[in-house]
Amino acid sequence: MLYYSDNSDNTHAFDFQEVQGRTSFIAFILGMSIISVSIFLGKSYAFYISFLLFSVFITLLWRKSYRPWIFLVMVSAATPIYISNKMFPCNLIFALWFAVFICRDFYMLPKWIKVSAGLVLLGFFTSSINWISGDVVRNIASQGTYLYNFFLGPLLFLPLAFLKMKDSRDHASNLQGLLFCLIFPSTLILISAKFFGTVANVWEASLHGEAFVQGFVQYSLGKVIVDFTRTGVGFILAALICASTAIIILQVKALYRLVAGACLTANIYLLLSTGSFGSIFSCLCGLLTIYYTQARRIRITKLILSVATICCIILLIYNFSPHSIKKYLGKRYEHRVVDANTDRFFLWSRAIEYFFEHPEGVGLTLTVGDKVKSNPHNDYLAFAVSYGLIGGLAYPVLIIGLLMYWYKNRNMIIEDNNALAITLAGQGVIVAFFLNSMTDNIIANRWYFNVIWSLIWYCYFCSRAARME
């Protein structure tokens, strides 16, 4: 499934060399083993200790075997547990060790990434006047962990981990990484939880009313909990749909399109079952971005056929969905569209008021208000409330930097369809991410948040490799 393309032409002259025992296939097997063990053991000390030792050893051993190590980091992003409630997701542990061993590469990161990191660090210190009191050591450890989990890790250390992909010219292998090490493992976990897991929060979900209970469930898969609340899981499904679509609409290897099509079908079904209108809208905008870019490269007849194919898949999935899902979608449509529910505007206004009350920041939080607390359902506002006027700029700086990159390179000529598929995936996901961050708190789930950012950074650096040819 995963292999190294040993081409000898000039196109791959600068590509990474794989050696026996350190191949992309071995990385895939090791990553899937980590996922399997995590599901079997759950949050046990046996898993924590063995993973920490393994992550240090393999990073030291493979730190110069760039593609296999990066593929292992990508697969481990789909591990559906964290090291503990206040520790780091598995892929961020790998990224941390890599940063320690290869710290000299920091200067090679784009300036806007480093500016964003500087802003959030300033915001971390300005907000400390509101959270450092009381148990000082515990509060510093807690807020420092949150800072790494939700900013320095996924938005600084992960780019460092994927930086070397800008030197890879083996676009077929790069596409394998996107499909088999990010899209496939995450889709497999999500669809397995839906069909083979058991509802872990029956009573809590029932509190939201019989009509909307489906949007608030969590599933137990083995010894881990997979979040299927609509605001929690919606965007990772939207991102996976955009990335899968970018693969199946291009003339790449038939196996890749078949696997991507299966993942696309599964994720469309799961997204419809959540009833997340914010994620559905963001997903559609991401798909429009992909098709807009594709339209500049192919005949209109092929474009229409491609769009029609995706539409038929969606209609067929909806038609064969259980009656409970159709009924739930109908209720959600009435709630969000027909009745024009404006709860988001109320939540945003509360968050803005709270921000003006504490312009220095209050430390990372997903709630606003002193006595009556509410979730802002907006990542931009969540970071502004958490890290104040200065640190709150960090998140939009990153998003805008990525959007500007894709916009400036929208007319880039990419002859290799494998490289083009990765580029289109990155474009679609970042557009969807930009919009979905306005209506939901994507940072509420560390696992999903890190999978999405792994996907974004991987596509970004692979796209830079295609651009430099």
C-alpha positions as CSV (number, residue, x, y, z in Angstrom):
1,M,0.0,0.0,0.0
2,L,2.8,2.4,0.9
3,Y,6.0,2.3,-1.0
4,Y,8.9,4.4,-2.1
5,S,9.0,5.3,-5.8
6,D,12.5,4.7,-6.9
7,N,12.5,6.8,-10.0
8,S,15.8,8.0,-11.3
9,D,14.7,11.0,-13.3
10,N,15.5,14.6,-12.4
11,T,12.1,15.2,-10.9
12,H,12.9,13.0,-7.9
13,A,16.6,14.0,-7.7
14,F,16.1,15.7,-4.4
15,D,13.7,13.3,-2.8
16,F,14.1,11.4,0.5
17,Q,15.8,8.0,0.5
18,E,14.2,5.2,2.5
19,V,16.3,2.4,3.9
20,Q,15.5,-1.1,5.0
21,G,13.5,-1.0,8.3
22,R,12.7,2.6,7.9
23,T,10.1,2.7,5.1
24,S,6.7,4.4,4.8
25,F,5.0,1.0,5.0
26,I,6.7,0.2,8.3
27,A,5.6,3.7,9.5
28,F,2.0,3.0,8.6
29,I,2.1,-0.4,10.4
30,L,3.6,1.2,13.5
31,G,1.1,4.1,13.5
32,M,-1.9,1.7,13.1
33,S,-0.5,-0.4,15.9
34,I,-0.4,2.7,18.2
35,I,-4.0,3.3,17.4
36,S,-5.0,-0.3,18.0
37,V,-3.2,-0.4,21.4
38,S,-4.7,2.8,22.5
39,I,-8.2,1.5,21.8
40,F,-7.4,-1.8,23.6
41,L,-5.7,-0.2,26.7
42,G,-7.4,3.2,26.9
43,K,-5.9,5.7,29.4
44,S,-3.6,3.3,31.2
45,Y,-0.1,3.9,32.5
46,A,1.0,0.9,30.5
47,F,0.1,2.8,27.3
48,Y,1.5,6.2,28.5
49,I,4.9,4.9,29.5
50,S,5.4,2.5,26.6
51,F,4.4,5.2,24.1
52,L,6.6,7.9,25.6
53,L,9.6,5.5,25.5
54,F,8.8,4.4,21.9
55,S,8.3,8.0,20.7
56,V,11.7,9.1,22.0
57,F,13.5,6.0,20.6
58,I,11.9,6.1,17.1
59,T,12.4,9.9,16.7
60,L,16.1,9.5,17.6
61,L,16.4,6.5,15.2
62,W,14.4,8.0,12.3
63,R,15.0,11.7,12.7
64,K,16.9,11.7,9.3
65,S,14.4,9.3,7.6
66,Y,12.1,12.1,6.9
67,R,9.2,10.6,5.0
68,P,8.7,7.5,7.1
69,W,9.0,9.5,10.3
70,I,6.5,12.1,9.1
71,F,4.1,9.4,8.0
72,L,4.3,7.9,11.5
73,V,3.5,11.3,13.0
74,M,0.5,11.6,10.6
75,V,-0.9,8.2,11.5
76,S,-0.5,8.8,15.2
77,A,-2.6,12.0,14.9
78,A,-5.6,9.7,14.5
79,T,-5.0,8.0,17.9
80,P,-8.3,8.7,19.6
81,I,-6.9,9.5,23.1
82,Y,-4.6,11.9,24.7
83,I,-1.7,11.1,27.0
84,S,-4.0,12.3,29.8
85,N,-6.6,15.0,30.2
86,K,-4.0,17.7,30.5
87,M,-1.2,16.2,28.5
88,F,-0.5,16.1,24.8
89,P,-2.0,14.2,21.8
90,C,0.4,11.5,20.5
91,N,1.4,13.3,17.3
92,L,2.5,16.4,19.4
93,I,4.7,14.2,21.5
94,F,6.6,13.1,18.3
95,A,6.7,16.8,17.2
96,L,8.1,17.8,20.5
97,W,11.0,15.3,20.4
98,F,11.7,16.3,16.8
99,A,11.9,20.0,17.8
100,V,14.3,19.1,20.6
101,F,16.6,17.1,18.3
102,I,16.3,19.3,15.1
103,C,15.8,22.7,16.7
104,R,18.0,24.3,14.1
105,D,15.2,24.1,11.5
106,F,13.1,26.7,13.3
107,Y,14.6,29.5,11.3
108,M,13.4,27.9,8.1
109,L,9.7,28.3,9.0
110,P,7.7,31.1,7.2
111,K,7.9,34.4,9.1
112,W,4.1,34.6,9.6
113,I,4.2,31.4,11.5
114,K,6.9,32.7,13.8
115,V,5.1,36.0,14.2
116,S,1.9,34.2,15.2
117,A,3.8,32.2,17.8
118,G,5.4,35.4,19.2
119,L,1.9,37.0,19.5
120,V,0.4,34.1,21.4
121,L,3.4,33.9,23.8
122,L,2.9,37.6,24.6
123,G,-0.8,36.9,25.1
124,F,0.1,34.0,27.4
125,F,2.0,36.4,29.7
126,T,-0.5,39.2,29.6
127,S,-3.3,36.9,30.5
128,S,-1.3,35.4,33.4
129,I,-2.5,38.2,35.7
130,N,-5.9,36.6,35.7
131,W,-5.0,32.9,36.1
132,I,-1.6,32.7,38.0
133,S,-3.1,33.4,41.5
134,G,-3.9,30.6,43.9
135,D,-2.0,27.4,43.2
136,V,0.7,29.0,41.1
137,V,2.6,25.9,40.1
138,R,-0.5,24.0,39.2
139,N,-2.0,26.9,37.2
140,I,1.2,27.4,35.2
141,A,1.4,23.7,34.4
142,S,-2.3,23.7,33.4
143,Q,-2.2,26.8,31.2
144,G,1.2,25.8,29.8
145,T,-0.2,22.5,28.7
146,Y,-3.2,24.1,27.1
147,L,-0.9,26.5,25.3
148,Y,1.1,23.6,23.8
149,N,-2.0,21.5,23.0
150,F,-3.9,24.2,21.2
151,F,-1.3,26.6,19.8
152,L,2.4,25.9,20.1
153,G,2.0,22.2,19.3
154,P,-0.3,22.2,16.3
155,L,0.6,25.6,15.0
156,L,4.3,25.8,15.5
157,F,5.8,22.3,16.2
158,L,3.7,20.4,13.7
159,P,4.8,22.8,10.9
160,L,8.4,22.1,12.0
161,A,7.8,18.4,11.8
162,F,6.3,18.6,8.3
163,L,8.8,21.2,7.0
164,K,11.0,18.7,5.1
165,M,8.1,17.8,2.8
166,K,8.8,20.9,0.9
167,D,11.9,19.1,-0.4
168,S,10.1,16.0,-1.6
169,R,9.5,15.5,-5.3
170,D,8.0,12.1,-5.1
171,H,4.4,13.3,-5.4
172,A,2.9,9.8,-5.7
173,S,4.4,8.9,-2.3
174,N,3.3,12.3,-0.9
175,L,-0.3,11.5,-2.0
176,Q,-0.1,8.1,-0.4
177,G,0.8,9.8,2.9
178,L,-2.2,12.1,2.7
179,L,-4.6,9.3,1.9
180,F,-3.3,6.3,3.9
181,C,-1.8,8.1,6.9
182,L,-4.4,10.9,7.5
183,I,-7.7,10.4,5.7
184,F,-8.0,6.6,6.0
185,P,-7.1,6.1,9.7
186,S,-9.3,9.0,10.9
187,T,-12.2,7.8,8.7
188,L,-11.7,4.2,10.0
189,I,-11.9,5.3,13.6
190,L,-15.0,7.5,13.1
191,I,-17.0,5.0,11.1
192,S,-16.0,2.2,13.5
193,A,-17.3,4.2,16.4
194,K,-20.5,4.9,14.7
195,F,-21.3,1.4,13.7
196,F,-19.5,-0.7,16.3
197,G,-19.3,1.6,19.3
198,T,-21.9,2.0,22.1
199,V,-23.4,5.3,23.2
200,A,-21.5,6.4,26.3
201,N,-23.7,9.4,27.4
202,V,-27.3,8.3,26.9
203,W,-28.6,10.3,29.9
204,E,-26.7,13.5,29.1
205,A,-27.7,13.4,25.4
206,S,-31.4,12.9,26.3
207,L,-31.4,16.2,28.2
208,H,-31.3,18.0,24.9
209,G,-34.7,16.6,23.8
210,E,-35.7,13.6,21.8
211,A,-35.6,15.5,18.5
212,F,-31.9,16.6,18.9
213,V,-30.4,13.8,21.0
214,Q,-28.5,12.5,17.9
215,G,-26.4,15.7,17.8
216,F,-25.1,15.2,21.4
217,V,-23.9,11.6,21.5
218,Q,-20.5,10.2,22.3
219,Y,-19.5,6.6,21.4
220,S,-17.4,4.2,23.4
221,L,-15.0,2.3,21.1
222,G,-13.0,-0.2,23.1
223,K,-11.7,1.8,26.0
224,V,-11.8,5.2,24.4
225,I,-14.5,7.8,23.8
226,V,-15.1,9.1,20.3
227,D,-16.9,12.5,20.3
228,F,-19.9,12.6,17.9
229,T,-21.5,15.8,19.1
230,R,-22.3,17.9,16.1
231,T,-20.1,20.9,17.1
232,G,-17.3,18.5,18.0
233,V,-17.1,16.1,15.1
234,G,-18.6,18.2,12.3
235,F,-15.5,19.9,11.1
236,I,-13.1,16.9,11.0
237,L,-15.7,15.3,8.7
238,A,-15.9,18.4,6.5
239,A,-12.1,18.4,6.2
240,L,-11.9,14.7,5.3
241,I,-14.7,15.2,2.7
242,C,-12.8,18.1,1.1
243,A,-9.5,16.1,1.1
244,S,-11.1,12.9,-0.3
245,T,-12.9,14.9,-3.0
246,A,-9.6,16.4,-4.2
247,I,-8.3,12.9,-4.8
248,I,-11.2,11.3,-6.6
249,I,-11.8,14.1,-9.1
250,L,-8.2,13.8,-10.5
251,Q,-6.6,11.2,-12.7
252,V,-4.5,9.6,-10.1
253,K,-3.9,5.8,-9.4
254,A,-7.2,3.9,-9.4
255,L,-6.5,2.4,-6.0
256,Y,-6.1,5.9,-4.5
257,R,-9.4,7.0,-6.0
258,L,-11.2,3.9,-4.8
259,V,-10.0,4.3,-1.2
260,A,-10.7,8.1,-1.3
261,G,-14.2,7.4,-2.6
262,A,-14.9,4.9,0.2
263,C,-13.7,7.5,2.7
264,L,-15.8,10.2,1.0
265,T,-18.9,8.1,1.2
266,A,-18.4,7.3,4.9
267,N,-17.7,10.9,5.9
268,I,-20.7,12.3,4.0
269,Y,-22.9,9.9,5.8
270,L,-21.4,10.7,9.2
271,L,-21.6,14.5,8.5
272,L,-25.3,14.2,7.5
273,S,-26.0,12.2,10.7
274,T,-24.5,15.0,12.9
275,G,-26.8,17.7,11.4
276,S,-24.0,20.3,11.8
277,F,-25.2,23.0,9.5
278,G,-22.1,25.1,10.1
279,S,-19.8,22.3,9.1
280,I,-22.0,21.4,6.1
281,F,-21.9,25.0,4.9
282,S,-18.1,25.2,5.4
283,C,-17.7,21.9,3.6
284,L,-19.6,23.1,0.6
285,C,-17.5,26.3,0.4
286,G,-14.4,24.1,0.6
287,L,-15.7,22.0,-2.2
288,L,-16.5,25.1,-4.3
289,T,-12.9,26.3,-3.9
290,I,-11.6,22.9,-5.1
291,Y,-13.9,22.9,-8.1
292,Y,-13.1,26.6,-8.9
293,T,-9.4,25.8,-9.1
294,Q,-10.0,22.6,-11.1
295,A,-12.2,24.5,-13.5
296,R,-9.2,26.5,-14.7
297,R,-7.4,23.3,-15.7
298,I,-10.0,21.0,-17.3
299,R,-12.8,21.1,-19.9
300,I,-16.2,22.3,-18.6
301,T,-17.8,18.9,-19.5
302,K,-15.4,17.1,-17.2
303,L,-16.1,19.6,-14.4
304,I,-19.8,19.2,-14.7
305,L,-19.5,15.4,-14.6
306,S,-17.3,15.6,-11.5
307,V,-19.7,17.9,-9.7
308,A,-22.7,15.7,-10.8
309,T,-20.9,12.6,-9.4
310,I,-20.4,14.2,-6.0
311,C,-24.0,15.4,-5.9
312,C,-25.3,11.9,-6.8
313,I,-23.2,10.4,-4.0
314,I,-24.7,12.8,-1.5
315,L,-28.3,12.2,-2.7
316,L,-27.8,8.4,-2.7
317,I,-26.4,8.5,0.9
318,Y,-29.3,10.7,2.1
319,N,-31.8,8.5,0.3
320,F,-30.5,5.3,2.0
321,S,-30.0,6.9,5.4
322,P,-32.1,5.6,8.3
323,H,-35.4,7.4,8.9
324,S,-34.1,8.7,12.2
325,I,-31.3,10.7,10.5
326,K,-33.7,12.2,7.9
327,K,-36.0,13.2,10.7
328,Y,-33.2,14.7,12.7
329,L,-31.9,16.7,9.7
330,G,-35.4,18.0,9.1
331,K,-35.6,19.2,12.7
332,R,-32.2,20.8,12.4
333,Y,-33.2,22.6,9.2
334,E,-36.3,24.0,10.9
335,H,-34.2,25.1,13.9
336,R,-31.3,26.7,11.9
337,V,-32.9,27.9,8.7
338,V,-36.7,28.1,8.8
339,D,-36.9,29.5,12.3
340,A,-33.7,31.5,11.7
341,N,-32.3,30.7,15.1
342,T,-29.8,33.4,16.1
343,D,-28.2,31.8,19.1
344,R,-24.7,32.3,17.6
345,F,-25.2,36.1,17.5
346,F,-26.1,36.1,21.2
347,L,-23.1,33.9,22.1
348,W,-20.7,36.0,20.0
349,S,-22.0,39.3,21.6
350,R,-21.4,37.8,25.1
351,A,-17.9,36.8,24.1
352,I,-17.1,40.3,22.7
353,E,-18.4,41.9,25.9
354,Y,-16.3,39.6,28.0
355,F,-13.3,40.4,25.8
356,F,-13.7,44.1,26.4
357,E,-13.9,43.4,30.2
358,H,-10.6,41.5,30.1
359,P,-8.6,42.8,27.1
360,E,-5.5,41.3,28.6
361,G,-6.9,37.8,28.4
362,V,-8.0,35.3,31.1
363,G,-6.1,32.2,30.0
364,L,-7.3,29.5,27.7
365,T,-11.0,28.9,28.2
366,L,-14.0,27.9,26.1
367,T,-16.5,29.7,28.3
368,V,-17.3,33.4,28.9
369,G,-19.1,35.1,31.7
370,D,-18.6,35.1,35.5
371,K,-21.9,33.7,36.9
372,V,-23.8,32.6,33.8
373,K,-21.3,30.9,31.5
374,S,-21.7,30.2,27.8
375,N,-19.6,28.8,24.9
376,P,-18.8,31.5,22.3
377,H,-18.8,28.9,19.4
378,N,-16.2,30.9,17.6
379,D,-12.5,30.0,17.7
380,Y,-11.4,33.6,16.8
381,L,-13.3,34.9,19.8
382,A,-12.2,32.0,22.0
383,F,-8.5,32.8,21.4
384,A,-9.1,36.6,21.9
385,V,-10.9,36.0,25.2
386,S,-8.1,33.5,26.2
387,Y,-5.0,35.5,25.3
388,G,-6.3,39.1,25.0
389,L,-5.8,41.7,22.4
390,I,-2.3,40.7,21.5
391,G,-2.5,36.9,21.6
392,G,-5.9,36.9,20.0
393,L,-4.3,38.1,16.8
394,A,-2.2,35.0,16.5
395,Y,-4.9,32.7,15.2
396,P,-6.3,34.9,12.4
397,V,-2.7,35.7,11.4
398,L,-2.1,32.0,10.8
399,I,-5.3,31.4,9.0
400,I,-4.9,34.6,6.8
401,G,-1.3,33.6,6.0
402,L,-2.5,30.2,4.7
403,L,-5.4,31.7,2.8
404,M,-3.0,34.3,1.1
405,Y,-0.6,31.5,0.2
406,W,-3.3,29.5,-1.6
407,Y,-4.7,32.6,-3.2
408,K,-1.4,33.8,-4.6
409,N,-0.7,30.3,-6.0
410,R,-4.2,29.6,-7.3
411,N,-2.9,29.9,-10.9
412,M,0.2,27.8,-10.3
413,I,0.8,25.2,-13.1
414,I,1.0,21.7,-11.6
415,E,1.5,19.0,-14.2
416,D,1.6,16.1,-11.8
417,N,-2.0,15.1,-10.8
418,N,-0.7,13.6,-7.5
419,A,0.7,17.0,-6.5
420,L,-2.4,18.8,-7.7
421,A,-4.6,16.6,-5.6
422,I,-2.7,17.5,-2.5
423,T,-2.8,21.2,-3.4
424,L,-6.5,21.1,-4.0
425,A,-7.0,19.3,-0.7
426,G,-5.1,22.0,1.2
427,Q,-7.1,24.8,-0.5
428,G,-10.4,23.2,0.3
429,V,-9.7,22.4,3.9
430,I,-8.3,25.8,4.8
431,V,-11.2,27.6,3.3
432,A,-13.6,25.3,5.2
433,F,-11.5,25.8,8.3
434,F,-11.6,29.6,8.0
435,L,-15.4,29.6,7.9
436,N,-16.1,26.8,10.4
437,S,-14.0,28.5,13.0
438,M,-16.5,31.3,13.0
439,T,-19.4,29.1,14.1
440,D,-17.9,26.3,16.2
441,N,-15.1,25.8,18.8
442,I,-12.9,23.4,16.9
443,I,-10.3,23.5,19.7
444,A,-12.8,21.8,22.0
445,N,-11.4,18.4,20.8
446,R,-7.7,18.0,20.8
447,W,-7.7,14.9,18.7
448,Y,-9.8,16.4,15.9
449,F,-8.0,19.7,16.1
450,N,-4.6,18.0,15.6
451,V,-5.7,15.8,12.8
452,I,-7.1,18.8,10.9
453,W,-3.9,20.8,11.4
454,S,-1.7,17.8,10.4
455,L,-3.7,17.7,7.2
456,I,-3.4,21.4,6.6
457,W,0.4,21.6,7.2
458,Y,1.2,18.5,5.3
459,C,-0.7,19.8,2.2
460,Y,0.9,23.2,2.6
461,F,4.5,22.0,2.6
462,C,3.9,19.4,-0.2
463,S,2.3,22.1,-2.2
464,R,5.5,24.2,-1.8
465,A,7.5,21.3,-3.2
466,A,5.3,21.2,-6.3
467,R,5.6,25.0,-6.7
468,M,9.4,24.9,-6.6
469,E,9.7,22.4,-9.5
